[in-house]
Amino acid sequence: MNKNFKTMIIIFFGFFFLSLFSNTLSPFITTIKNTYHVSNNIIAMLPSVVYLASFIMSIVGAKLMAPLGLKKGLYLGFSFAILASIVIIVSKSFYILLVGYFISGLSVGMSSLMLNALLSMLPKEYQKFSLANACFGLGGILILPIDRLILKQNINFNYTYILHIVLIILFIIMATKIKGDTDIKSESKDAGSFTVLKNPMILILLIAIFFYVGAEISTTNWTGTFLENFYGLNKTEVPNILLGFWILFTFGRAIGDKFLEKVGQLTFLAISPIISIVGIFIILSGTKKIQALIGLGIIGITMSLIYPALQGYIIQNVDKKDIPPTSAVITIFNNLGATFLTYVIGFAGEVRVTYVFIIQIIFYLYIIIVSANYMFFKSKEQMEQLGQ
């Protein structure tokens, strides 16, 4: 088997197992609240602690990429997941549990950073960013029935993390088979620095990633509330609709790499958000359930490839020596968006849930403008080269 293809497959498994691990928390929020007898304000700290830890570790991890190398950094990231799982399993108090989930955030930050860097270092034909994101999405979908089964069988939620320990150990064994450019010291002496932010193209598109994360958060966190309040859907219908959204979203990413190769990343980024905005208007102006389903379906399929398209375009348009630090800052801006915009969008949603969608439209407009700008100038450069 080709070593690059083999490495790509192992990375996909890494994203899948990391997703299973990181998405275990959300379905257990209510269970944790009742088990540890904490208030709504206290339980609300848990997701924020994970986001914050992930953001912090993505910055620290960027500095550690060069001295550690990508494989050792990957081992360290997944070792944090094992440690976090042990702490969560043995925790008897909520604050010990909080420590466990903080460590889990460190794991997600470091592991995602290293997985993305390893994928970025592969030759272009193996940089399947959309499929990698689909593997992460698949983990998020499959963990839901697993968590439900745990709850249905009256098994302590903590014991779910025994499964994660087994899967993570299995992945670390698989990761020993990764070959290729995993020692980045020879590739870039500035691998752990942020000097790549001086490149206007990188910085402008990183801001687009930051805004995209906000658009995704606003869709996933607030659509359910909107459907209940404005369409009168009950609490049993909404989870099934959101599950359908995630399946459609993940399917889009699973087939996205071939599509982006044919259409072009910039072309897609200039057009897709426009269609997503149309989907938002359908949801906001509709009154019947079918309109909500159509609007949400349009958003799910069109927004699914925005992040992989941004990620791929940035990585494939920088010098090879700049790939590791560029991959690092992509992950950092992703985590920054998740950490910061969760609060901003949450505040807007508490005031009026429709404001969430208005903010989302603004985010999409930025992506449209910068993508069209780069597409125009790239076409102009190509025409000038043909004229010479």
SELUM-208048 format. One record per residue: residue in three letters; x, y, z of N, C-alpha, C in turn. Coordinates in steps of 0.001 Angstrom, whole numbers, plus 524288, in hexadecimal, padded with zeros to 5 digits. Each point is the difference from the previous one (the first is absolute). Last residue first. Layout:
// residues N
ALAXYZXYZXYZ...
// end
This chain:
// residues 388
GLN80595892A07A93F805A2801217FFA4802A17FC6D7FC06GLY7EDB97FF168052D80104804507FC63805C38012C7FF42LEU7F97A7F32980C2B7FEF77FE2F7FABD8014B8041C7FBEFGLN8015C80463811CB8041C7FC4B7FEA47FF437FDE97FA78GLU7F32180B1B806EF804C7802F27FF01804767FC717FE67MET7F02F7F86E805497FF548029B7FAED804DD8030E7FE8CGLN7FF637F824810A5800727FBFF7FBEE7FF79802677FA80GLU7FD7280AE780E9B8058C7FE897FF99800C67FBF77FBACLYS7EEBC804DF803FB802BC804577FD7F805C47FEC37FF3ASER7F5837F450809907FEA27FFC07FA6B802E48043B7FCF7LYS801B9800358120E802B37FB647FDFC7FEF87FF777FA2BPHE7F74280D4080922805818014B7FF42803247FB647FDF8PHE7EDFB7FD59803D08008D803F87FBED805C0801257FEE9MET7FBC07F4D980DF87FED37FD687FB0D800CA803CA7FB72TYR80184806678111D8048E7FCD27FE917FF207FD327FAD7ASN7F1E5809ED806688047D803727FF33804C17FCE77FE36ALA7F0D97F7188053D7FF4F8024D7FACE8049B8038B7FEA5SER7FFBB7F909810D2800CB7FBCE7FC317FF86802187FA73VAL7FC7E80B5E80E2C805A67FEDD7FFAA8010E7FBB77FBFDILE7EE23804B9802EC803098047F7FE0F805C17FE9E7FF5CILE7F4457F379807957FED9800F07FA7180391804347FDC6ILE800B07FCC181217802617FBAF7FD137FF32800BD7FA27TYR7F7C080BF680B43805B0800BB80029802A37FBCE7FCA8LEU7EDF67FE928026A801448043C7FC61805E0801057FFDETYR7F9147F3E080C3A800227FDEB7FAAA8018A804357FC08PHE7FD88805028119E8049E7FCA07FF91800917FDF57FA66ILE7F0CA80955803FB8048C803867FFD98050C7FCE17FF60ILE7F07B7F697802968000E802557FAC2804B78039F7FF63GLN7FCB87F8F7810AC801F27FBF97FC728005F802157FA6AILE7F82680A5680CE8805AD7FFDE800BB802737FC247FC33ILE7EDFA8002980067801D2804E87FDAB805F98005880070PHE7F7797F227808528002E7FF2B7FA57801D3804E77FD20VAL7FDA3800C5812428040B7FC167FEF4800A97FF437FA22TYR7F24980A66806EE804F4802DB7FF84804837FC497FEB3THR7EEC97F9D18041B800CC801537FA7B8050A8030D7FF1BVAL7FA0F7FB5C8114A802807FBB47FD3C800DB801367FA3AARG8006080D3A810727FC167FE677FC1D8028C7FBFF7FC74VAL807878044C810B27FCF8804C67FF007FB867FECE7FC3CGLU80C057F2B7803997FCCC800EB804A97FCA1804E37FF5AGLY80C497FBA67F2E07FB9D7FC63800067FC6C800B3804A6ALA80FC4809B37FEB27FC3B801C47FC0D7FB257FC9280003PHE80DD77FAEC80AE37FDB0804DF801F37FBD2801F57FC36GLY809DC7F1877FAD47FC897FEA0804517FD38804BF8022AILE80D118024B7F3687FB3E7FE0A7FD967FC077FE7780430VAL810668057F805FA7FD97804497FD0E7FABD7FE4C7FDBATYR80A687F3418089C7FDC1803D0803AE7FD22804527FD18THR808DF7F36B7F6027FBDB7FD55802EC7FD48803C7803ADLEU80F2F804FA7F67D7FAFC801067FD757FB7E7FD0F8028CPHE811EF7FDEB806507FE1A80561800817FA75800B27FDE1THR808AE7EF057FF3280037801FE8055D7FD468054380086ALA801BE7F7C97EF457FC9B7FCD38035B7FFBB8023280584GLY80B9C807FE7F4137FA97800EB7FE857FC367FD0D80377LEU811C47FCD6802357FEC080549801D07FA4F801507FEB9ASN806FA7F0447F9997FEDA7FFB08059A7FEA18055580249ASN8051B7FF907EE547FB5D7FCB8800967FE547FFD5805BCPHE80FBB808037FC007FB95803697FEB77FAD47FD0780047ILE80F667F635802CB7FF6D803FD804237FB51803837FEEBTHR804F37F3837F3497FD997FD7C804897FF08803EF8045CILE80909806117F1797FAB27FE977FE5D7FD137FD9380495VAL811D0803A0801F67FCBD804A8800CF7FA6C7FF167FE0CALA80C5F7F2367FDD87FF46801328058F7FC5D804A6800C7SER805607FB3D7EF007FC3D7FC3D802027FEC180119805B9THR80D38809D67F8A27FAFD8018F7FDCD7FBAB7FC5B801DBPRO8119E7FC518049A7FDD18045A802FF7FAB8801DB7FDE9PRO8081B7F1B57F6A77FEE37FED0805887FDE6804A080319ILE804E0802BA7EDB17FB547FCCC800D67FF047FED2805C6ASP80E92809A17F7077FC1D802D0803237FB297FCC180137LYS80E477FA2A7F5308024780111805227FC22802BC803A4LYS7FB847FC9C7EE31800167FB318032480219800F980578ASP7F65F80FB77F607804BE7FCF17FF438000E7FB53803B0VAL7ED5F807157FA3F8047480200802FA804BE7FC9C7FECDASN7EDE57FD0A7F9FD8020A804CC7FDA38041B802AD80366GLN7F5DC7F0548045C802117FEDF7FAD480215804D27FD28ILE7F7E7800ED811178047C7FC6D80058802927FF467FAADILE7F06780A43800D4804528027D802DC804DB7FC907FFE0TYR7F0737F9427F8A9802298043C7FCD7804AA80286802B1GLY7F69D7F2B180917802FC7FE027FB9380286804547FCD3GLN7F4BC804A380E01804A77FD51801F48037B7FE327FB80LEU7EF958072B7FBD480385803FA80226805297FD93801B1ALA7F3047F4677FA9E801BE803287FB84803C580440801C0PRO7F7BD7F53E80CE08040B7FD347FD0680218803197FB5CTYR7F210807F5809A4804DA7FF8880306804337FCE27FD17ILE7EF4F801857F7FA8028380523800718052E7FF8E802FBLEU7F29A7F2567FBB68052D800087FD85802EB8052B800A6SER7EE677FC90806E3803407FB8D8019B80594800497FDEAMET7F09480B9C7FCF180402801B7803AB803E77FBA880151THR7F1817FCE67F4508035D8041A7FDD980452801A6803C3ILE7F3027F2F580494803247FE1B7FB9F803C1804277FDFEGLY7F43E8044080E1C8035C7FB958015E8039C7FE5A7FBA0ILE7F2E980D3F7FD608045F801D880332803D77FB9180112ILE7F08B7FBAB7F746803498034F7FCA0804D1801D780303GLY7F3397F6E980987802C77FC837FC6A803B2802FB7FC6CLEU7F4CC8096580B1F804377FD92803068032F7FC4C7FC9DGLY7F11D807EA7F872803F1803EC8014B8049E7FDA6802D5ILE7F19C7F5037FC80802A1801827FB1D80469803E680124LEU7F5427FB1480E08803437FB957FE5C80310801517FB10ALA7F3BA80C368064A8046A7FFAC803A0803B97FBAC7FE58GLN7F05C801837F6E480371804657FEB7804D88000580380ILE7F2AB7F3B68032A802D77FEA57FB41803BE804577FE63LYS7F4458029780E62804687FC8F8014E8034A7FEBA7FB2FLYS7F53081217800537FED47FA6A80023804FF7FCD4800E1THR7FFC6812947FE1B7FC347FF0A804337FECA7FA3180097GLY8108580E717F7B67FC4F7FBB17FFA57FC517FF9E804A4SER80F0280BF77FCFC7FB0E801C87FDBD7FBD17FBC37FFECLEU811937FD13806A07FDF180493802BF7FAA3801A37FE01ILE809457F1E47F7CB7FEA57FEA7805637FD5680494802C0ILE80669802E17EF107FBA07FC497FFBF7FE347FE938057FPHE80F0580A637FE4E7FB3D803037FEE77FB327FC767FFA5ILE810757F7F5802097FE9A802EA804C77FAF38030E7FF32GLY807537F7627F16E7FDC67FC43803B77FE438029A8050AVAL8091E80A0E7F3C77FAC27FED67FDFC7FD357FC36803AFILE8116F8033D803797FCC880492801887FA687FF507FE0ESER80C577F38E7FABC7FEDD7FF65805927FC8880472801F9ILE80673800FE7EEF47FBC87FC1E800517FE7E7FF0C805B0ILE80E3180AD67FD1F7FB54802A27FDE57FB507FC5280064PRO810E47F9988046C7FD7E80317804207FB23802F27FE30SER809C07F5F67F3127FD4C7FCE1803F97FD868033980464ILE80B1C8076E7F1F77FA8C7FEDA7FEAA7FD067FD5E80475ALA8127C804CB800AA7FD48804C57FE527FA2B7FF157FF23LEU80BA07F20E804717FF9E803988046F7FD278050D7FE9APHE803977F34E7F2B97FC357FDF2803CC7FF28803DD80478THR80CEF804177F3EA7FADB800527FD867FBCB7FE28803BELEU811767FE17805467FE4880570800337FA96800B47FD8FGLN807F27EF047FF797FEDE801AB805597FDE18058D80035GLY7FD2C7F2597EFF0803E5803C8801C47FE71802308054AVAL7F81C7F1E57F4587FDC6805448000680422804228011BLYS804B97EDCA7FFF87FD91801427FAFE7FE39805B67FFBCGLU807697F92280FA3803F77FF997FBE47FDC1801B57FABBLEU7F4C47FEA780E8C8033A804B480044804447FFF97FBDAPHE7F5607F0F5801B07FCDA8046F7FE3380340804FA7FFDELYS807667F0BC8071D7FF8A7FF927FA4E7FD13804B07FDC2ASP8010B7FEFD812578052E800DB7FDB67FFD47FFD47FA0FGLY7F07E7FCA280B5280189805567FEBB80520800BA7FD2EILE7F49C7F166807DB800BF8001C7FA508027C8051F7FE31ALA7FCC17FD0B812248021D7FAF67FE428011F7FFFA7FA26ARG7F77880E7C8087B805AC7FFF1800C58027A7FAF37FE01GLY7EDB48019B7FF6280255803F87FCA6805E7800068006BPHE7F68D7F56680B8D800017FDC57FAB480287803CC7FC28THR7FD29805E28111B804667FC4F7FFC5800617FD717FAA6PHE7F1B480B4180307804D38030580082804C77FC707FF60LEU7EF647F835801118009D802AF7FAFF80524803047FFD6ILE7FB927F84880FDE801027FBDD7FC29800F4802667FA9DTRP7FAF480B4580D89805617FE39800AB8016A7FBAC7FC21PHE7EE8480659800498038B804287FE4F805A77FE1B8003CGLY7F32E7F50C806F37FFD8800057FA45803A1804187FDBBLEU7FDD07FFDA811FF803107FB6A7FE75800257FF937FA10LEU7F55980CEF80722805858017580070803947FB707FE90ILE7EDE77FCD38008E80121803A77FBC4805C68018C8000AASN7F9EB7F5A580DBE8001D7FCEF7FB2F80135803727FB47PRO7FDC7807FE810BF804DE7FCF17FFAE800697FCCF7FAFCVAL7EFFD809FA802DF804AD8031D7FEE4805037FCBC7FFC5GLU7EEBA7F92C80508800E98008C7FA6080540802807FECBTHR7F9C17FE1981180801527FAD37FDEC8011D8003D7FA23LYS7FA6880EFE809EF805617FE908016D8018A7FA957FE16ASN7F16780BAB7F582800D07FE3C80561805837FDF5800C9LEU7F86B80FC87F2B6801777FA7A80033801067FE6B805A3GLY7FAD98115E7F81C7FCC47FD03803988012D7FA3880025TYR807E080F877F6B47FD107FC2F7FCFB7FC8D7FC898036APHE80AB980DA88073E7FD848027C7FB837FCDF7FC307FC97ASN809737FAE58103B7FD5E804FD8010D7FCC8802057FB6CGLU80A5D7F0087FED57FC137FF79804237FCCC8050080091LEU80E277FFEC7F4587FBDA7FCA57FDFC7FBA57FF4C80403PHE80F4080962805057FCF4802EA7FC267FB657FCBE7FDFFTHR80C317F7F880B3D7FCD1803DA802DB7FC7D803087FC43GLY80C0B7F4727F84F7FC0D7FD22802F97FC54803A3802E9THR80ECF806F37F7397FBCD7FE897FC6B7FB977FD2C802D8TRP810CF805F5807AA7FB4780326800907FB8D7FE917FC59ASN811E97F7FC8014B7FE5A80105805647FA9A8027680074THR808677FBDB7EF2D7FF6C7FB40803207FDCF8010480573THR8034180E5A7F4107FC597FC3C7FDAE7FEFA7FB75803ACSER80C6F80CC5804B77FAC88024C800267FBF27FC4A7FDBDILE811CF7FB227FF437FE0A7FFF28055F7FA6B8020E8003EGLU808B9801027EFDB7FEC07FA8C801537FDBC7FF9E80580ALA80605810637FA437FB557FE7B7FD097FE587FA708015BGLY80FAF8064F807477FB82802A9802497FAED7FE827FD46VAL80FA07FA007F8EC7FEF47FD2A804E87FB4780271802C0TYR80651808A67F12A7FD327FB297FEA27FE937FCEE804E8PHE80A6880F1C801C97FA7B801377FF277FCE07FB1C7FE8CPHE812357FE1F801F47FDDB801CC805017FA248010B7FF7CILE809507FC7A7F0B67FF447FB3D803187FD838014F80540ALA804B580E147F5907FB887FD557FDA27FED67FAEB802E9ILE80EF28090E8049B7FB6C802D08020D7FB097FD957FDBDLEU80F847F9DF7F9507FF627FE178055E7FB58802AD802A8LEU80524805AA7EF5C7FD047FB1F7FFBB7FF777FD6880558ILE809ED80F987FEB47FAAF801307FE287FCA57FB097FFE3LEU812207FE5B804297FD13802A2804297FA51800F67FE6AILE80BB57F8AC7F3787FF0D7FC688045A7FC8A802878041BMET8057B80A627F1E87FC637FBF07FE397FE9D7FC5880475PRO80D0680D32802C77FA8E801FE7FFE77FC087FBD47FE72ASN812557FD4380A3C7FE1C7FF297FAAB7FA42801A77FFC2LYS809057FFB980FEE80181804A57FD067FE597FF927FA4BLEU7FE407F22680C6E7FB9E803B280032801488051E7FD37VAL80C487F209802F47FCE67FF507FB3B7FB58803B97FFE7THR80BB37FE3980EBF801A8803C97FC107FCEA7FF827FAF9PHE7FFE77F70E811C57FB5C801E57FD5D8016B804187FBE0SER80A857EDDD808E47FF0E8059C800887FB2B8018E7FCE9GLY809067EEDA801347FCDB801198049C7FEB6805B6800A5ALA80A5E7F97E7F1AD7FB3A7FCE78001A7FC90801438049DASP81102806DA7F7B97FC1A80339802AB7FADB7FD17800B5LYS80E887F8937F7398024280195804FF7FC318035880318SER7FC5D7F0E97F1467FF3480582801338023B8015680551GLU8028E7EF387F7367FC94802A17FC3E7FF94805D980105SER809607F38780AC5802DD800CE7FB297FCCC802FF7FBEFLYS7F88F7FB6C8103C8045C8039B8010080310801197FB07ILE7F0C27F43E802D67FF85804D07FCF28048B803C0800E1ASP7FA497EAE78005D803AB80360802C980065805157FCF2THR7F5BC7F2DD7F9377FDA2801098051E80399803318037DASP7FDB17F85B7EBB880216804C3802657FD2A8013480519GLY7FF9E7EBE57FA0880051804D37FCF7802268048180326LYS7F3E97EE878066380516800F27FD937FFF08053D7FD38ILE7F4C77F36C80F798002E804B57FCC38058B800E57FE04LYS7F9FB7F27A80C3F800E87FE857FA8780032804BB7FC5CTHR7FBD2800A08124F8058F7FEA07FF92801767FE997FA60ALA7EE508037B805668030C804A67FEA8805D57FEE97FF9EMET7F38A7F2F7805C07FF9E800F57FA598039E804747FE60ILE7FE9F7FCBE811D5802C27FB9F7FD7F7FFF2800B27FA16ILE7F62E80BC480986805918011D800E08035A7FBB17FD95PHE7ED9D7FDA97FFE9801CA803DC7FC30805CE80139800A7LEU7F7FB7F49780C26800197FD987FAD080211803D47FBF2ILE7FD0A80665810A5804A47FCA680008800A17FD577FAB2ILE7F0DF8098B8025680481803897FF97805177FCE68000CLEU7EFDD7F71B8029180075801E27FA9D804D1803747FF41VAL7FC0B7F9E88111B801467FB8F7FC8C800F0801E47FA6FILE7FA1780C5A80C34805647FE6880146801BA7FB9D7FC5EHIS7EE768056E7FEFC8039B803C07FD96805B17FE8D80117LEU7F29B7F62D808178001F7FF027FA54803E28039A7FD52ILE7FCAD8031F811598031A7FB2D7FF9F800907FE887FA43TYR7F51980DFE804E6805738016A7FF07803AF7FB4F8003BTHR7EDB17FF4480419800A7800A47FA56805BC800F07FEB4TYR7F9977FF6B811868022F7FB307FDD580072800157FA13ASN7F81480DCD80A7A805BC7FFFD80051802607FB557FD22PHE7ED598025D802B8802158027C7FB48805F67FFD37FFD8ASN7F4377F159809978025280519801398028B8024F7FB21ILE7EFEC7F32D7FD958059C7FF8E8010C8021F8056A80136ASN7EDF97F9AE7FA9780129801F08054B805AC7FF07801A5GLN7F7367FD217EEF08016A7FB6F803248014A80176805A3LYS7FBDF80D2C7F38D7FB857FC7380019801047FB4680376LEU80DA380C437FCBB7FC0280231803747FB5D7FC4A80090ILE80D567FB557F43780232800308054B7FBDF801E1803E7LEU7FBC0800A67EE3E7FFFB7FA90801E68020A7FFBE80596ARG800DB810227F7367FA907FEB7801607FF9A7FA7E80237ASP81043805897F98C7FEBA8029F804F47FA6C7FEC5801BDILE805287F9AF7EFA78031B7FD698040F7FEBD8025480559PRO7F88C807A77F0DD7FD617FB2380197803087FD0080429LEU8082C80FBF7FA2A7FAC8801088022E7FD237FAF980177ILE810BF800D37F7018005C80000805B77FAA3800CE8027CLEU802AD800777ED3A7FFB77FABC80242800457FFF3805EFILE8018A8102B7F61B7FAE17FD997FF217FF917FACF802F1GLY8100D809328002A7FC1980302802E07FA877FDBF7FF75GLY80DE87F8C37F636800A37FEC48058B7FBEF802C780352LEU800D1804107EE3B7FDCD7FAC8800C3800677FE51805BAGLY8081580FC67FAA37FA548007A8005A7FD5A7FACC800F7PHE8121B8003A7FCF47FEE9802788050E7FA158007E800C7CYS805757F9F77EFF1801237FBFE803F77FEFC8022180579ALA7FED180BAC7F2077FB867FC6F7FFF9800BC7FBAB8040CASN80DCE80BB37FCDA7FBDD80283803107FB167FCAB80031ALA80D8B7FA017F571801D47FFF4805707FBE6802738039ALEU7FD27800CF7EDF77FF087FAB8801F8801CE7FF7A805A9SER8038180FDE7F7737FA5C7FF53800947FEB47FAA580247PHE811A9804467FBD57FE1F802D6804997FA227FF28800E6LYS80FD97F6B27F5ED7FA487FF957FFB57FD9380284804DCGLN812967FDEC7F64B7FDFB803E3803B57FA09800337FFA1TYR80C027F5DB7F5067FE497FD4E804C17FE00803CD8042CGLU806F78057A7EF687FBE57FC427FE9D7FDFF7FCEC804B7LYS80E4780C888018A7FAE5802757FF147FBB17FC077FEF3PRO810387F9F480BDC7FF8C8022C7FAB47FA60801B67FEF0LEU804EC80055813FB7FFC37FC0C7FBE67FFF58029D7FA9DMET7FF57809548106E805447FEC47FE2B8001A7FBD57FBC0SER7F04E8056F808F7801E38044A7FCBC8055E7FEE37FDB2LEU7F85E7F45580C557FD237FFC17FB12801FC804247FC31LEU806E680036810EF801B97FB387FD497FD4C7FF8F7FAB0ALA7FA9780D9F80B0F8054C801007FE00801FF7FB507FCF3ASN7EFCF7FE73808A17FF99803907FB8A80553801227FD99LEU7FF967F5D980F517FD827FD287FBB47FF9C803627FB20MET80651807C280F94803C77FC6A7FDAE7FDB27FCF47FB6FLEU7F4EB80B818098E80454802FC7FDBE803C17FC677FD1BSER7F27C7F892809D67FE03802257FB118043B803227FD38SER8043E7F960810B97FF407FBC67FC337FE1A802087FAC3MET8021180BDF80E83805017FDEC7FE237FF447FBFB7FBACGLY7F0B780722807F38031E804217FDAB805107FE027FDA0VAL7F5227F470809997FD958015A7FAFB803388042A7FD31SER805547FB348110B800B97FBB77FC477FDDE801627FAA2LEU7FD1A80B8880DF28058D8001B7FE78801157FBDA7FBE0GLY7EF777FFDE8078F800948046A7FC6780597800987FE1CSER7FC767F3A280CED7FDE77FE237FAFB80053804507FBE4ILE804918042A811388041F7FCDB7FD847FE217FDE77FAC1PHE7F3A7808B6809E8803FF803C27FE5E804707FD257FD3ATYR7F3137F5E1807BA7FE4B8022C7FAFF803A18045D7FE18GLY8036A7F8358106C800477FC017FBE97FE818021F7FAB5VAL7FDF580AB980EBA805937FF637FEB8800A67FC0C7FB8BLEU7EF5E801D7806E68015C804AE7FCFF805B77FFD77FE52LEU7F9D07F32780B807FE117FF0B7FAB4801728048B7FC63ILE8034A801F681196803D17FC447FDD27FE7C7FEC27FA5ETYR7F45680A34808EC804A7803177FEC98048D7FC917FE36PHE7EF7B7F8C88058E7FF7F802CE7FB1580508802CC7FE8DSER801137EE8480B727FDD080538800A97FFEF802BA7FAB5LYS806847EEF9801917FBB17FFA5803C37FD798054F800FASER80CF27F5417F0647FE55804CE802A87FB3F7FF0B80379VAL809B77F3E27F403800987FF8C805BC7FDDC804B1802F3ILE7FF497FEF17ECF87FDFA7FB0180205800107FFDF805F7ILE8079F80E6C7F6FF7FA498001D7FFA37FD9E7FB0E8025BVAL81266800F47FEA47FE20803CE803E67FA078001D8000FILE807F47F5BC7F310800DB7FDAF8052E7FDE08039E80445SER7FFE18062E7EEB07FC277FBD5800B58007A7FD8780569ALA80C8580C917FAD57FAE580271800F07FBD97FBDD8011BLEU810A07FA0E7FAE48002D80243805467FABA8026E80169ILE801EC7F9E87EEE07FFF27FB97803AD7FFE9801FB8059BALA801E080C7E7F2F17FAB07FDD27FFD57FF817FB5C803B1PHE81089807C37FD7E7FCA68036B803327FA677FDE08002ASER80B8E7F7EC7F4B48011D7FE698056A7FCEE8035A803D8PHE7FFA5804277EE187FC7F7FBA480138801127FDBA8056EGLY80ADC80DEE7FA307FA88801AD7FFDD7FC477FBA68017BLEU812077FC307FE247FEF880319804B17FA43801A38003FTYR806057F74C7F0EB7FFDD7FC6D8047E7FE98802F780505LEU8029E80A1D7F1127FB2B7FCFC7FF917FF6E7FC3080490GLY80F98809667FE777FBCA80387801847FAB97FD477FFD6LYS80E767F6FD7F9BC8003D80051805B97FBCA803AE8020DLYS801767FEC37EDCB7FE5B7FAFF8023C800088002A805F1LEU805FE80F047F6457FA637FF2B7FFA67FE377FAE580282GLY8109080B608070A7FEC57FD297FB3D7FA407FE8B80019LEU80A8B80A4180D317FDF57FAB5800CD7FFD07FCD27FAF6PRO806008121C80043803407FCD9803797FE1F7FA5F800ADALA7F5D080B807F4C7805637FF5F7FE3C8034C7FCB4803B8MET7EE3880413804868004D7FCD57FB40805997FEF57FE51LEU7F91180AD680E9D802937FB0280115800C67FCAE7FB19LYS7F711810BA8004C80563800F5801A1803077FAEA800C2ALA7EE1A7FF247FC19802A3802527FB7D805BB8010F80132GLY7F4E27FA2F80D8E801957FBD47FC6C802CA802077FB3AVAL7F87A80BDF80BF2804AA7FD818024D802147FBD37FC50ILE7F05E807C87FB0A8043A803E07FFD28050E7FDAD80212SER7F0ED7F5D0800EB80151800A57FA7880459803FE7FF52MET7F8E07FCEF810D5803AE7FBF37FE56801518006A7FA34ILE7F38C80BC2807518051D800CC80279803F47FC127FDE9PHE7EE867FDFA7FAA480256804A67FDA680582800F18022CSER7F60C7F2868076D8016E7FE9C7FAA3802BA804907FD49ALA7F8E0802B3810BA804A77FC9F80058801F47FE977FA89LEU7F03B80969801128046A80337801AA805087FCD880028TYR7F0147F7337FC52801738038F7FBB9804EA803248015FVAL7F8CF7F56D80D4A802497FCC77FBDA801DC8036C7FB76VAL7F6E58082280DA3805237FE3F801E2802C47FCCF7FBCDSER7EE9F805107FCFA803888047F7FF9B805867FE90801ADPRO7F22E7F38F801C98019D800BE7FA89803E5804767FF5BLEU7F9D87FD68811AD802C37FB867FDBB80190800C47FA43MET7F59880BF880B57805AC800BA7FFCE802BA7FBB77FCDEALA7ED8C80059804778013E802D67FB2F805DE800F67FF62ILE7F88E7F8A180F71800987FC147FBD98016D8028E7FAD1ILE7FC6A80B0080E84804D97FD00800C9800D97FC267FB90ASN7F072809E68004380475803837FF2A8052A7FD158007AASN7F0207F734803E58008F800EC7FA5E804B78036B7FEC7SER8014F7F528811CD7FC398038A7FD99800EE800767FA23VAL8047F7EE6580B9B80201805487FF2F7FBDC8033C7FD2AHIS8027A7EC608061E7FC91803C3802B18022C805957FFB2TYR806127EED77F8758034D80301803927FD0780467802C5THR7F7467F47A7F3DE8036E7FC888030E80302802FD80428ASN7F519808E27F3927FCEB7FD33803E7803617FC9480385LYS8082C809417F2147FD6F803D8803727FD0A7FD3A80466ILE807387F5C37F29080416801F8803837FDAB803D4803EDTHR7F4E47F9E77F2CF801567FBBF8039B80414801BE803F5THR7FB9980B807F2487FBB37FF9E803C78011F7FBCC8040FILE80C57801A97F2527FFC9804CA803267FBC87FF9D8043BPHE805A97F37A7F1BD8000A7FEB4805977FF70804CA8038BPRO80154800107ECBF7FB4C7FD08801707FF977FED9805DASER80F70809927F9AE7FB00802B87FF387FB2F7FCCF80181LEU812827F903800687FE1E80360804337FA63801E47FF38THR80A9A7F5B77F38C7FD547FCF5804097FD6B8038080410ASN80B4D804907F0C37FA53800D57FFB37FCEB7FCD4803FESER812F67FEFA7FDF87FEAA80577801317FA1E800FA80011PHE806FA7EEB07FBCE801A0801B8805397FDE68056E8014ELEU7FD507F9237EF1C7FD1A7FCD0803CB80115801E980588SER80A0D8078C7F2DE7FAA5801F17FFFD7FC947FCEC803D6LEU8113C7FA777FD2080010804EE802EE7FA7D8024C80053PHE8028F7F1017F5B28005E7FEB98058D7FFFD804E780362PHE80004802857EDA77FB477FD39801998000D7FEDB805DFPHE80EF88077E7F8057FBB7803C7800427FAFB7FD6680206GLY80E487F4E57FD078011E8038F804527FBAE80405800B4PHE7FF9C7F4B37F1897FE7B7FD40804C7800E38037B804C9PHE805F4806997F0227FA467FFD5800067FDF57FD43804E7ILE8120C7FFCB7FD047FE4380534801B47FA0A8003B80037ILE807897F0F37F902800E18002B805B07FE338053C80237ILE7FFA97FE107EDC47FBF47FCC080273800858001C805F0MET80D18808837F61E7FB08802BF7FF8B7FBA27FCFC802BETHR810877F8107FE84800118043A803E97FAD2802F27FFF3LYS8024B7F35B7F3147FF917FD85805217FFD98041780457PHE80351805AC7EEE37FA8A7FE53800807FF107FD9480560ASN811218046C7FBEC7FCE3804BE800A77FA387FEB8800A3LYS80C117F2467FC66800AA80206805577FCC1804ED800F6ASN7FAB87EFE07F2FF802CE804EF7FFBE8004E8027B80569MET7FE167EB447FE267FCAD804B08000080374804E080000
// end
